[in-house]
Amino acid sequence: MTIEESQQEIIEEFSEMDDWMDRYQLLIDMGEEQTPLPAEEKNESNLIDGCQSRVWIVCNEQDGRLHFRAESDALIVKGIIALLIRVINDHTPQEILNAKLHFIDDIGLREHLSPTRSNGLLAMIKQINFYALAYKTKG
């Protein structure tokens, strides 16, 4: 599935709900479905700067594609990172760098986040792009 197809799938899922409490519950459910990171990966080098809550992102490359895993100590943030990973996971560094992550605005997520959560979202996207750029340069 392409990045664009993943974004469209998420937009459709969220458009089925009018109430933001239902959308928040969907985010929480998505976050809870994520496999927790092992304790040794919850370290300073995987911790994202700029997030109000603690977020760890781990990235590995296999066969030219990047695989992301993440965790947060906040339920909503766990769901947000789960959405991001769902869209960008197992794509090439160039595909990730070229991606316009419009689903965030299209589902109305950004306008329903506090300023600190919004800054955290930007920090997560920045870290994902940093990994993509590092692996692209390395390859």
N, CA, C and O atoms as CSV, one atom per row, in Angstrom:
chain,resi,resn,atom,element,x,y,z
A,1,MET,N,N,0.849,-1.176,0.000
A,1,MET,CA,C,0.000,0.000,0.000
A,1,MET,C,C,0.896,1.242,0.000
A,1,MET,O,O,1.876,1.304,0.743
A,2,THR,N,N,0.562,2.215,-0.824
A,2,THR,CA,C,1.353,3.442,-0.884
A,2,THR,C,C,1.050,4.321,0.338
A,2,THR,O,O,0.087,4.083,1.067
A,3,ILE,N,N,1.877,5.323,0.539
A,3,ILE,CA,C,1.648,6.280,1.617
A,3,ILE,C,C,0.311,6.984,1.401
A,3,ILE,O,O,-0.456,7.174,2.344
A,4,GLU,N,N,0.038,7.367,0.162
A,4,GLU,CA,C,-1.219,8.052,-0.144
A,4,GLU,C,C,-2.423,7.143,0.124
A,4,GLU,O,O,-3.426,7.602,0.671
A,5,GLU,N,N,-2.339,5.881,-0.246
A,5,GLU,CA,C,-3.441,4.944,0.005
A,5,GLU,C,C,-3.680,4.767,1.505
A,5,GLU,O,O,-4.826,4.693,1.947
A,6,SER,N,N,-2.600,4.699,2.286
A,6,SER,CA,C,-2.733,4.586,3.742
A,6,SER,C,C,-3.422,5.814,4.323
A,6,SER,O,O,-4.275,5.701,5.204
A,7,GLN,N,N,-3.045,6.989,3.821
A,7,GLN,CA,C,-3.669,8.223,4.306
A,7,GLN,C,C,-5.161,8.241,3.979
A,7,GLN,O,O,-5.975,8.629,4.817
A,8,GLN,N,N,-5.520,7.825,2.774
A,8,GLN,CA,C,-6.928,7.811,2.369
A,8,GLN,C,C,-7.731,6.835,3.235
A,8,GLN,O,O,-8.877,7.113,3.589
A,9,GLU,N,N,-7.131,5.704,3.569
A,9,GLU,CA,C,-7.794,4.715,4.420
A,9,GLU,C,C,-8.097,5.307,5.799
A,9,GLU,O,O,-9.188,5.119,6.338
A,10,ILE,N,N,-7.125,6.020,6.360
A,10,ILE,CA,C,-7.306,6.659,7.675
A,10,ILE,C,C,-8.380,7.747,7.590
A,10,ILE,O,O,-9.224,7.857,8.479
A,11,ILE,N,N,-8.350,8.538,6.537
A,11,ILE,CA,C,-9.351,9.601,6.352
A,11,ILE,C,C,-10.754,8.994,6.319
A,11,ILE,O,O,-11.680,9.525,6.934
A,12,GLU,N,N,-10.907,7.880,5.599
A,12,GLU,CA,C,-12.211,7.210,5.524
A,12,GLU,C,C,-12.646,6.690,6.896
A,12,GLU,O,O,-13.808,6.842,7.273
A,13,GLU,N,N,-11.729,6.082,7.641
A,13,GLU,CA,C,-12.060,5.564,8.974
A,13,GLU,C,C,-12.555,6.679,9.893
A,13,GLU,O,O,-13.547,6.516,10.604
A,14,PHE,N,N,-11.853,7.811,9.871
A,14,PHE,CA,C,-12.218,8.913,10.756
A,14,PHE,C,C,-13.465,9.647,10.280
A,14,PHE,O,O,-14.188,10.223,11.092
A,15,SER,N,N,-13.727,9.635,8.975
A,15,SER,CA,C,-14.908,10.339,8.460
A,15,SER,C,C,-16.202,9.626,8.843
A,15,SER,O,O,-17.283,10.211,8.765
A,16,GLU,N,N,-16.094,8.378,9.252
A,16,GLU,CA,C,-17.277,7.626,9.674
A,16,GLU,C,C,-17.779,8.076,11.049
A,16,GLU,O,O,-18.863,7.677,11.474
A,17,MET,N,N,-16.996,8.902,11.742
A,17,MET,CA,C,-17.359,9.375,13.081
A,17,MET,C,C,-17.482,10.888,13.094
A,17,MET,O,O,-16.584,11.599,12.642
A,18,ASP,N,N,-18.591,11.370,13.613
A,18,ASP,CA,C,-18.804,12.819,13.698
A,18,ASP,C,C,-18.279,13.387,15.008
A,18,ASP,O,O,-17.805,14.522,15.059
A,19,ASP,N,N,-18.367,12.597,16.053
A,19,ASP,CA,C,-18.038,13.044,17.398
A,19,ASP,C,C,-16.546,12.870,17.675
A,19,ASP,O,O,-15.972,11.810,17.426
A,20,TRP,N,N,-15.929,13.938,18.199
A,20,TRP,CA,C,-14.492,13.850,18.477
A,20,TRP,C,C,-14.171,12.937,19.657
A,20,TRP,O,O,-13.047,12.445,19.760
A,21,MET,N,N,-15.114,12.704,20.532
A,21,MET,CA,C,-14.863,11.743,21.617
A,21,MET,C,C,-14.689,10.342,21.020
A,21,MET,O,O,-13.849,9.570,21.481
A,22,ASP,N,N,-15.482,10.015,19.995
A,22,ASP,CA,C,-15.326,8.727,19.304
A,22,ASP,C,C,-13.986,8.658,18.583
A,22,ASP,O,O,-13.336,7.613,18.572
A,23,ARG,N,N,-13.578,9.757,17.987
A,23,ARG,CA,C,-12.292,9.800,17.276
A,23,ARG,C,C,-11.126,9.643,18.257
A,23,ARG,O,O,-10.150,8.950,17.970
A,24,TYR,N,N,-11.244,10.293,19.414
A,24,TYR,CA,C,-10.200,10.127,20.434
A,24,TYR,C,C,-10.139,8.673,20.893
A,24,TYR,O,O,-9.055,8.131,21.105
A,25,GLN,N,N,-11.302,8.045,21.046
A,25,GLN,CA,C,-11.325,6.639,21.458
A,25,GLN,C,C,-10.675,5.764,20.396
A,25,GLN,O,O,-9.965,4.815,20.729
A,26,LEU,N,N,-10.908,6.068,19.122
A,26,LEU,CA,C,-10.261,5.327,18.035
A,26,LEU,C,C,-8.738,5.484,18.116
A,26,LEU,O,O,-7.998,4.515,17.946
A,27,LEU,N,N,-8.285,6.702,18.374
A,27,LEU,CA,C,-6.839,6.941,18.544
A,27,LEU,C,C,-6.280,6.121,19.702
A,27,LEU,O,O,-5.228,5.494,19.578
A,28,ILE,N,N,-6.988,6.130,20.823
A,28,ILE,CA,C,-6.535,5.375,21.998
A,28,ILE,C,C,-6.470,3.884,21.666
A,28,ILE,O,O,-5.502,3.206,22.010
A,29,ASP,N,N,-7.505,3.383,20.997
A,29,ASP,CA,C,-7.523,1.965,20.616
A,29,ASP,C,C,-6.345,1.627,19.702
A,29,ASP,O,O,-5.708,0.587,19.869
A,30,MET,N,N,-6.057,2.495,18.745
A,30,MET,CA,C,-4.931,2.260,17.833
A,30,MET,C,C,-3.609,2.232,18.593
A,30,MET,O,O,-2.735,1.413,18.309
A,31,GLY,N,N,-3.476,3.125,19.549
A,31,GLY,CA,C,-2.262,3.165,20.353
A,31,GLY,C,C,-2.087,1.920,21.191
A,31,GLY,O,O,-0.973,1.424,21.358
A,32,GLU,N,N,-3.198,1.413,21.721
A,32,GLU,CA,C,-3.130,0.220,22.565
A,32,GLU,C,C,-2.808,-1.037,21.761
A,32,GLU,O,O,-2.354,-2.032,22.325
A,33,GLU,N,N,-3.041,-0.998,20.446
A,33,GLU,CA,C,-2.727,-2.139,19.589
A,33,GLU,C,C,-1.233,-2.241,19.274
A,33,GLU,O,O,-0.759,-3.285,18.827
A,34,GLN,N,N,-0.496,-1.153,19.508
A,34,GLN,CA,C,0.942,-1.148,19.249
A,34,GLN,C,C,1.660,-2.084,20.217
A,34,GLN,O,O,1.324,-2.148,21.400
A,35,THR,N,N,2.642,-2.803,19.706
A,35,THR,CA,C,3.475,-3.633,20.564
A,35,THR,C,C,4.390,-2.720,21.380
A,35,THR,O,O,5.073,-1.868,20.811
A,36,PRO,N,N,4.414,-2.883,22.691
A,36,PRO,CA,C,5.289,-2.026,23.513
A,36,PRO,C,C,6.761,-2.242,23.160
A,36,PRO,O,O,7.173,-3.338,22.779
A,37,LEU,N,N,7.529,-1.182,23.294
A,37,LEU,CA,C,8.976,-1.298,23.090
A,37,LEU,C,C,9.601,-1.994,24.283
A,37,LEU,O,O,9.149,-1.814,25.414
A,38,PRO,N,N,10.633,-2.784,24.044
A,38,PRO,CA,C,11.372,-3.353,25.173
A,38,PRO,C,C,12.008,-2.227,25.998
A,38,PRO,O,O,12.328,-1.163,25.468
A,39,ALA,N,N,12.183,-2.472,27.272
A,39,ALA,CA,C,12.723,-1.449,28.183
A,39,ALA,C,C,14.050,-0.882,27.695
A,39,ALA,O,O,14.298,0.316,27.839
A,40,GLU,N,N,14.912,-1.729,27.116
A,40,GLU,CA,C,16.227,-1.241,26.682
A,40,GLU,C,C,16.142,-0.264,25.502
A,40,GLU,O,O,17.093,0.475,25.249
A,41,GLU,N,N,15.009,-0.253,24.775
A,41,GLU,CA,C,14.859,0.707,23.671
A,41,GLU,C,C,14.233,2.024,24.127
A,41,GLU,O,O,14.195,2.996,23.372
A,42,LYS,N,N,13.748,2.047,25.352
A,42,LYS,CA,C,13.227,3.298,25.912
A,42,LYS,C,C,14.388,4.040,26.567
A,42,LYS,O,O,14.476,4.160,27.789
A,43,ASN,N,N,15.263,4.525,25.717
A,43,ASN,CA,C,16.462,5.216,26.203
A,43,ASN,C,C,16.515,6.626,25.626
A,43,ASN,O,O,15.697,7.002,24.787
A,44,GLU,N,N,17.469,7.378,26.080
A,44,GLU,CA,C,17.604,8.782,25.685
A,44,GLU,C,C,17.782,8.960,24.181
A,44,GLU,O,O,17.256,9.910,23.601
A,45,SER,N,N,18.523,8.050,23.546
A,45,SER,CA,C,18.780,8.220,22.110
A,45,SER,C,C,17.520,8.010,21.266
A,45,SER,O,O,17.458,8.502,20.139
A,46,ASN,N,N,16.517,7.294,21.779
A,46,ASN,CA,C,15.270,7.079,21.048
A,46,ASN,C,C,14.153,8.022,21.500
A,46,ASN,O,O,13.068,8.020,20.918
A,47,LEU,N,N,14.413,8.823,22.529
A,47,LEU,CA,C,13.421,9.752,23.071
A,47,LEU,C,C,13.336,10.989,22.180
A,47,LEU,O,O,14.360,11.540,21.777
A,48,ILE,N,N,12.123,11.420,21.877
A,48,ILE,CA,C,11.905,12.571,20.999
A,48,ILE,C,C,11.904,13.854,21.809
A,48,ILE,O,O,11.157,13.983,22.779
A,49,ASP,N,N,12.737,14.798,21.412
A,49,ASP,CA,C,12.742,16.128,22.029
A,49,ASP,C,C,11.563,16.923,21.480
A,49,ASP,O,O,11.221,16.803,20.304
A,50,GLY,N,N,10.951,17.728,22.325
A,50,GLY,CA,C,9.884,18.602,21.873
A,50,GLY,C,C,8.491,18.077,22.143
A,50,GLY,O,O,7.505,18.726,21.792
A,51,CYS,N,N,8.396,16.915,22.759
A,51,CYS,CA,C,7.081,16.356,23.101
A,51,CYS,C,C,6.809,16.575,24.578
A,51,CYS,O,O,7.697,16.409,25.414
A,52,GLN,N,N,5.581,16.948,24.894
A,52,GLN,CA,C,5.182,17.118,26.286
A,52,GLN,C,C,5.232,15.772,27.001
A,52,GLN,O,O,5.732,15.674,28.122
A,53,SER,N,N,4.712,14.742,26.349
A,53,SER,CA,C,4.796,13.399,26.920
A,53,SER,C,C,6.059,12.729,26.385
A,53,SER,O,O,6.727,13.249,25.491
A,54,ARG,N,N,6.361,11.592,26.939
A,54,ARG,CA,C,7.563,10.886,26.505
A,54,ARG,C,C,7.216,9.986,25.323
A,54,ARG,O,O,6.289,9.178,25.388
A,55,VAL,N,N,7.975,10.143,24.246
A,55,VAL,CA,C,7.773,9.364,23.021
A,55,VAL,C,C,9.124,8.823,22.581
A,55,VAL,O,O,10.110,9.554,22.490
A,56,TRP,N,N,9.142,7.527,22.313
A,56,TRP,CA,C,10.353,6.891,21.806
A,56,TRP,C,C,10.055,6.356,20.415
A,56,TRP,O,O,9.023,5.719,20.200
A,57,ILE,N,N,10.951,6.610,19.472
A,57,ILE,CA,C,10.813,6.076,18.118
A,57,ILE,C,C,12.088,5.331,17.770
A,57,ILE,O,O,13.194,5.843,17.943
A,58,VAL,N,N,11.913,4.111,17.277
A,58,VAL,CA,C,13.035,3.267,16.858
A,58,VAL,C,C,12.851,2.995,15.367
A,58,VAL,O,O,11.744,2.708,14.913
A,59,CYS,N,N,13.933,3.087,14.621
A,59,CYS,CA,C,13.873,2.868,13.178
A,59,CYS,C,C,14.965,1.890,12.763
A,59,CYS,O,O,16.114,2.008,13.187
A,60,ASN,N,N,14.594,0.928,11.933
A,60,ASN,CA,C,15.548,-0.010,11.361
A,60,ASN,C,C,15.311,-0.072,9.861
A,60,ASN,O,O,14.192,0.132,9.389
A,61,GLU,N,N,16.367,-0.355,9.122
A,61,GLU,CA,C,16.270,-0.475,7.668
A,61,GLU,C,C,16.454,-1.931,7.285
A,61,GLU,O,O,17.329,-2.621,7.809
A,62,GLN,N,N,15.619,-2.386,6.368
A,62,GLN,CA,C,15.764,-3.735,5.840
A,62,GLN,C,C,15.360,-3.705,4.370
A,62,GLN,O,O,14.259,-3.278,4.022
A,63,ASP,N,N,16.262,-4.163,3.525
A,63,ASP,CA,C,16.015,-4.213,2.075
A,63,ASP,C,C,15.589,-2.865,1.511
A,63,ASP,O,O,14.724,-2.793,0.639
A,64,GLY,N,N,16.205,-1.795,2.016
A,64,GLY,CA,C,15.934,-0.462,1.488
A,64,GLY,C,C,14.661,0.184,2.002
A,64,GLY,O,O,14.301,1.276,1.562
A,65,ARG,N,N,13.976,-0.472,2.925
A,65,ARG,CA,C,12.734,0.075,3.486
A,65,ARG,C,C,12.910,0.295,4.984
A,65,ARG,O,O,13.610,-0.457,5.662
A,66,LEU,N,N,12.270,1.326,5.476
A,66,LEU,CA,C,12.394,1.661,6.896
A,66,LEU,C,C,11.229,1.084,7.678
A,66,LEU,O,O,10.072,1.161,7.266
A,67,HIS,N,N,11.572,0.500,8.821
A,67,HIS,CA,C,10.567,-0.064,9.715
A,67,HIS,C,C,10.638,0.692,11.042
A,67,HIS,O,O,11.687,0.758,11.684
A,68,PHE,N,N,9.505,1.257,11.433
A,68,PHE,CA,C,9.419,2.059,12.653
A,68,PHE,C,C,8.631,1.335,13.728
A,68,PHE,O,O,7.665,0.623,13.454
A,69,ARG,N,N,9.073,1.540,14.959
A,69,ARG,CA,C,8.341,1.102,16.148
A,69,ARG,C,C,8.386,2.268,17.121
A,69,ARG,O,O,9.357,3.025,17.148
A,70,ALA,N,N,7.345,2.409,17.912
A,70,ALA,CA,C,7.309,3.553,18.825
A,70,ALA,C,C,6.426,3.261,20.023
A,70,ALA,O,O,5.639,2.315,20.043
A,71,GLU,N,N,6.592,4.111,21.014
A,71,GLU,CA,C,5.756,4.024,22.205
A,71,GLU,C,C,5.717,5.393,22.868
A,71,GLU,O,O,6.628,6.207,22.714
A,72,SER,N,N,4.639,5.626,23.609
A,72,SER,CA,C,4.503,6.856,24.376
A,72,SER,C,C,3.875,6.525,25.721
A,72,SER,O,O,3.210,5.500,25.876
A,73,ASP,N,N,4.094,7.403,26.684
A,73,ASP,CA,C,3.473,7.213,27.995
A,73,ASP,C,C,2.108,7.894,28.078
A,73,ASP,O,O,1.481,7.886,29.138
A,74,ALA,N,N,1.634,8.487,26.970
A,74,ALA,CA,C,0.327,9.147,26.931
A,74,ALA,C,C,-0.571,8.446,25.914
A,74,ALA,O,O,-0.138,8.165,24.796
A,75,LEU,N,N,-1.807,8.165,26.290
A,75,LEU,CA,C,-2.707,7.374,25.452
A,75,LEU,C,C,-2.974,7.995,24.084
A,75,LEU,O,O,-2.865,7.309,23.068
A,76,ILE,N,N,-3.321,9.275,24.041
A,76,ILE,CA,C,-3.629,9.930,22.762
A,76,ILE,C,C,-2.379,9.977,21.887
A,76,ILE,O,O,-2.452,9.724,20.685
A,77,VAL,N,N,-1.249,10.297,22.479
A,77,VAL,CA,C,0.005,10.392,21.726
A,77,VAL,C,C,0.389,9.025,21.164
A,77,VAL,O,O,0.896,8.926,20.047
A,78,LYS,N,N,0.147,7.984,21.939
A,78,LYS,CA,C,0.385,6.619,21.462
A,78,LYS,C,C,-0.419,6.355,20.187
A,78,LYS,O,O,0.077,5.729,19.250
A,79,GLY,N,N,-1.649,6.833,20.162
A,79,GLY,CA,C,-2.491,6.684,18.978
A,79,GLY,C,C,-2.006,7.505,17.810
A,79,GLY,O,O,-2.050,7.052,16.666
A,80,ILE,N,N,-1.539,8.719,18.090
A,80,ILE,CA,C,-1.024,9.585,17.022
A,80,ILE,C,C,0.199,8.943,16.376
A,80,ILE,O,O,0.297,8.897,15.150
A,81,ILE,N,N,1.123,8.452,17.181
A,81,ILE,CA,C,2.325,7.830,16.619
A,81,ILE,C,C,1.961,6.535,15.890
A,81,ILE,O,O,2.604,6.177,14.903
A,82,ALA,N,N,0.935,5.836,16.372
A,82,ALA,CA,C,0.476,4.629,15.669
A,82,ALA,C,C,-0.033,4.991,14.269
A,82,ALA,O,O,0.229,4.270,13.306
A,83,LEU,N,N,-0.760,6.108,14.156
A,83,LEU,CA,C,-1.234,6.569,12.848
A,83,LEU,C,C,-0.066,6.916,11.932
A,83,LEU,O,O,-0.037,6.513,10.769
A,84,LEU,N,N,0.896,7.667,12.466
A,84,LEU,CA,C,2.062,8.048,11.652
A,84,LEU,C,C,2.799,6.812,11.142
A,84,LEU,O,O,3.164,6.733,9.969
A,85,ILE,N,N,3.011,5.858,12.032
A,85,ILE,CA,C,3.727,4.641,11.637
A,85,ILE,C,C,2.928,3.865,10.593
A,85,ILE,O,O,3.493,3.332,9.638
A,86,ARG,N,N,1.645,3.808,10.777
A,86,ARG,CA,C,0.793,3.099,9.806
A,86,ARG,C,C,0.973,3.679,8.391
A,86,ARG,O,O,0.959,2.938,7.408
A,87,VAL,N,N,1.140,4.985,8.298
A,87,VAL,CA,C,1.270,5.642,6.999
A,87,VAL,C,C,2.665,5.467,6.398
A,87,VAL,O,O,2.787,5.212,5.200
A,88,ILE,N,N,3.713,5.597,7.203
A,88,ILE,CA,C,5.074,5.653,6.642
A,88,ILE,C,C,5.867,4.349,6.771
A,88,ILE,O,O,6.942,4.223,6.186
A,89,ASN,N,N,5.354,3.396,7.518
A,89,ASN,CA,C,6.108,2.175,7.782
A,89,ASN,C,C,6.352,1.358,6.513
A,89,ASN,O,O,5.487,1.249,5.644
A,90,ASP,N,N,7.554,0.788,6.433
A,90,ASP,CA,C,7.949,-0.102,5.342
A,90,ASP,C,C,7.976,0.586,3.976
A,90,ASP,O,O,7.680,-0.026,2.950
A,91,HIS,N,N,8.334,1.858,3.985
A,91,HIS,CA,C,8.546,2.596,2.741
A,91,HIS,C,C,10.018,2.991,2.650
A,91,HIS,O,O,10.749,2.947,3.640
A,92,THR,N,N,10.431,3.371,1.465
A,92,THR,CA,C,11.823,3.776,1.274
A,92,THR,C,C,12.044,5.151,1.899
A,92,THR,O,O,11.094,5.912,2.084
A,93,PRO,N,N,13.292,5.467,2.221
A,93,PRO,CA,C,13.565,6.808,2.757
A,93,PRO,C,C,13.058,7.913,1.830
A,93,PRO,O,O,12.509,8.907,2.306
A,94,GLN,N,N,13.230,7.757,0.520
A,94,GLN,CA,C,12.798,8.788,-0.417
A,94,GLN,C,C,11.283,8.946,-0.422
A,94,GLN,O,O,10.779,10.068,-0.487
A,95,GLU,N,N,10.550,7.833,-0.352
A,95,GLU,CA,C,9.089,7.922,-0.299
A,95,GLU,C,C,8.646,8.682,0.948
A,95,GLU,O,O,7.719,9.489,0.890
A,96,ILE,N,N,9.302,8.427,2.060
A,96,ILE,CA,C,8.952,9.108,3.311
A,96,ILE,C,C,9.271,10.594,3.215
A,96,ILE,O,O,8.470,11.432,3.631
A,97,LEU,N,N,10.434,10.922,2.669
A,97,LEU,CA,C,10.821,12.324,2.533
A,97,LEU,C,C,9.902,13.077,1.572
A,97,LEU,O,O,9.661,14.270,1.761
A,98,ASN,N,N,9.392,12.407,0.557
A,98,ASN,CA,C,8.502,13.039,-0.423
A,98,ASN,C,C,7.057,13.147,0.064
A,98,ASN,O,O,6.266,13.898,-0.507
A,99,ALA,N,N,6.712,12.407,1.109
A,99,ALA,CA,C,5.320,12.329,1.557
A,99,ALA,C,C,4.820,13.656,2.117
A,99,ALA,O,O,5.505,14.329,2.887
A,100,LYS,N,N,3.627,14.004,1.714
A,100,LYS,CA,C,2.905,15.134,2.296
A,100,LYS,C,C,1.855,14.507,3.214
A,100,LYS,O,O,0.869,13.941,2.742
A,101,LEU,N,N,2.068,14.607,4.496
A,101,LEU,CA,C,1.189,13.949,5.465
A,101,LEU,C,C,-0.065,14.795,5.706
A,101,LEU,O,O,-0.240,15.375,6.777
A,102,HIS,N,N,-0.921,14.854,4.701
A,102,HIS,CA,C,-2.127,15.686,4.750
A,102,HIS,C,C,-3.246,15.084,5.588
A,102,HIS,O,O,-4.177,15.797,5.963
A,103,PHE,N,N,-3.180,13.787,5.893
A,103,PHE,CA,C,-4.271,13.154,6.653
A,103,PHE,C,C,-4.458,13.799,8.023
A,103,PHE,O,O,-5.566,13.801,8.559
A,104,ILE,N,N,-3.396,14.340,8.587
A,104,ILE,CA,C,-3.455,14.972,9.906
A,104,ILE,C,C,-4.449,16.134,9.893
A,104,ILE,O,O,-5.255,16.285,10.811
A,105,ASP,N,N,-4.381,16.945,8.849
A,105,ASP,CA,C,-5.321,18.062,8.715
A,105,ASP,C,C,-6.669,17.582,8.196
A,105,ASP,O,O,-7.712,18.077,8.622
A,106,ASP,N,N,-6.650,16.614,7.270
A,106,ASP,CA,C,-7.893,16.148,6.650
A,106,ASP,C,C,-8.855,15.512,7.657
A,106,ASP,O,O,-10.071,15.616,7.493
A,107,ILE,N,N,-8.336,14.863,8.686
A,107,ILE,CA,C,-9.232,14.269,9.690
A,107,ILE,C,C,-9.530,15.247,10.829
A,107,ILE,O,O,-10.292,14.929,11.742
A,108,GLY,N,N,-8.926,16.439,10.770
A,108,GLY,CA,C,-9.171,17.459,11.780
A,108,GLY,C,C,-8.364,17.274,13.053
A,108,GLY,O,O,-8.654,17.895,14.076
A,109,LEU,N,N,-7.348,16.416,12.988
A,109,LEU,CA,C,-6.575,16.118,14.197
A,109,LEU,C,C,-5.823,17.337,14.707
A,109,LEU,O,O,-5.872,17.642,15.898
A,110,ARG,N,N,-5.135,18.028,13.824
A,110,ARG,CA,C,-4.309,19.158,14.263
A,110,ARG,C,C,-5.126,20.206,15.006
A,110,ARG,O,O,-4.666,20.750,16.010
A,111,GLU,N,N,-6.332,20.494,14.524
A,111,GLU,CA,C,-7.149,21.527,15.173
A,111,GLU,C,C,-7.727,21.071,16.510
A,111,GLU,O,O,-8.235,21.890,17.275
A,112,HIS,N,N,-7.655,19.770,16.797
A,112,HIS,CA,C,-8.158,19.252,18.074
A,112,HIS,C,C,-7.034,18.904,19.052
A,112,HIS,O,O,-7.266,18.248,20.068
A,113,LEU,N,N,-5.826,19.344,18.740
A,113,LEU,CA,C,-4.698,19.114,19.645
A,113,LEU,C,C,-4.355,20.405,20.370
A,113,LEU,O,O,-4.493,21.497,19.820
A,114,SER,N,N,-3.912,20.267,21.592
A,114,SER,CA,C,-3.418,21.432,22.324
A,114,SER,C,C,-2.131,21.907,21.635
A,114,SER,O,O,-1.514,21.140,20.896
A,115,PRO,N,N,-1.723,23.148,21.864
A,115,PRO,CA,C,-0.480,23.627,21.240
A,115,PRO,C,C,0.729,22.753,21.579
A,115,PRO,O,O,1.589,22.532,20.726
A,116,THR,N,N,0.803,22.256,22.812
A,116,THR,CA,C,1.961,21.421,23.161
A,116,THR,C,C,1.909,20.072,22.446
A,116,THR,O,O,2.945,19.554,22.030
A,117,ARG,N,N,0.707,19.499,22.300
A,117,ARG,CA,C,0.573,18.229,21.559
A,117,ARG,C,C,0.872,18.456,20.082
A,117,ARG,O,O,1.471,17.601,19.428
A,118,SER,N,N,0.460,19.598,19.560
A,118,SER,CA,C,0.723,19.934,18.163
A,118,SER,C,C,2.234,20.042,17.924
A,118,SER,O,O,2.747,19.571,16.909
A,119,ASN,N,N,2.933,20.665,18.868
A,119,ASN,CA,C,4.394,20.748,18.772
A,119,ASN,C,C,5.015,19.353,18.845
A,119,ASN,O,O,5.988,19.068,18.148
A,120,GLY,N,N,4.455,18.489,19.686
A,120,GLY,CA,C,4.938,17.122,19.796
A,120,GLY,C,C,4.746,16.357,18.496
A,120,GLY,O,O,5.619,15.594,18.084
A,121,LEU,N,N,3.600,16.564,17.848
A,121,LEU,CA,C,3.337,15.930,16.558
A,121,LEU,C,C,4.391,16.358,15.538
A,121,LEU,O,O,4.929,15.526,14.808
A,122,LEU,N,N,4.682,17.651,15.493
A,122,LEU,CA,C,5.713,18.143,14.576
A,122,LEU,C,C,7.078,17.540,14.904
A,122,LEU,O,O,7.853,17.227,14.001
A,123,ALA,N,N,7.370,17.378,16.187
A,123,ALA,CA,C,8.651,16.780,16.596
A,123,ALA,C,C,8.733,15.315,16.151
A,123,ALA,O,O,9.800,14.853,15.747
A,124,MET,N,N,7.615,14.584,16.223
A,124,MET,CA,C,7.601,13.188,15.780
A,124,MET,C,C,7.834,13.101,14.270
A,124,MET,O,O,8.611,12.267,13.805
A,125,ILE,N,N,7.160,13.961,13.513
A,125,ILE,CA,C,7.329,13.974,12.055
A,125,ILE,C,C,8.763,14.351,11.701
A,125,ILE,O,O,9.364,13.764,10.801
A,126,LYS,N,N,9.302,15.327,12.409
A,126,LYS,CA,C,10.686,15.752,12.173
A,126,LYS,C,C,11.657,14.592,12.414
A,126,LYS,O,O,12.596,14.398,11.642
A,127,GLN,N,N,11.431,13.824,13.480
A,127,GLN,CA,C,12.308,12.686,13.795
A,127,GLN,C,C,12.197,11.595,12.727
A,127,GLN,O,O,13.205,11.008,12.335
A,128,ILE,N,N,10.995,11.327,12.263
A,128,ILE,CA,C,10.787,10.341,11.202
A,128,ILE,C,C,11.542,10.770,9.947
A,128,ILE,O,O,12.216,9.958,9.313
A,129,ASN,N,N,11.426,12.047,9.594
A,129,ASN,CA,C,12.146,12.556,8.417
A,129,ASN,C,C,13.653,12.532,8.625
A,129,ASN,O,O,14.410,12.302,7.682
A,130,PHE,N,N,14.089,12.768,9.853
A,130,PHE,CA,C,15.519,12.692,10.166
A,130,PHE,C,C,16.038,11.274,9.918
A,130,PHE,O,O,17.096,11.096,9.314
A,131,TYR,N,N,15.296,10.271,10.383
A,131,TYR,CA,C,15.684,8.881,10.137
A,131,TYR,C,C,15.734,8.595,8.635
A,131,TYR,O,O,16.682,7.981,8.146
A,132,ALA,N,N,14.710,9.042,7.909
A,132,ALA,CA,C,14.653,8.806,6.467
A,132,ALA,C,C,15.842,9.438,5.763
A,132,ALA,O,O,16.449,8.825,4.885
A,133,LEU,N,N,16.176,10.663,6.147
A,133,LEU,CA,C,17.312,11.351,5.542
A,133,LEU,C,C,18.627,10.647,5.886
A,133,LEU,O,O,19.501,10.499,5.032
A,134,ALA,N,N,18.759,10.222,7.127
A,134,ALA,CA,C,19.985,9.524,7.546
A,134,ALA,C,C,20.170,8.222,6.781
A,134,ALA,O,O,21.277,7.924,6.332
A,135,TYR,N,N,19.103,7.443,6.625
A,135,TYR,CA,C,19.208,6.179,5.881
A,135,TYR,C,C,19.391,6.411,4.391
A,135,TYR,O,O,20.068,5.631,3.721
A,136,LYS,N,N,18.797,7.473,3.865
A,136,LYS,CA,C,18.971,7.798,2.443
A,136,LYS,C,C,20.430,8.154,2.173
A,136,LYS,O,O,21.015,7.699,1.191
A,137,THR,N,N,21.011,8.965,3.045
A,137,THR,CA,C,22.396,9.377,2.921
A,137,THR,C,C,23.342,8.195,3.076
A,137,THR,O,O,24.352,8.085,2.380
A,138,LYS,N,N,22.989,7.312,4.009
A,138,LYS,CA,C,23.800,6.125,4.277
A,138,LYS,C,C,23.806,5.156,3.098
A,138,LYS,O,O,24.819,4.530,2.787
A,139,GLY,N,N,22.621,5.049,2.438
A,139,GLY,CA,C,22.465,4.087,1.346
A,139,GLY,C,C,23.119,4.565,0.107
A,139,GLY,O,O,23.085,3.877,-0.913
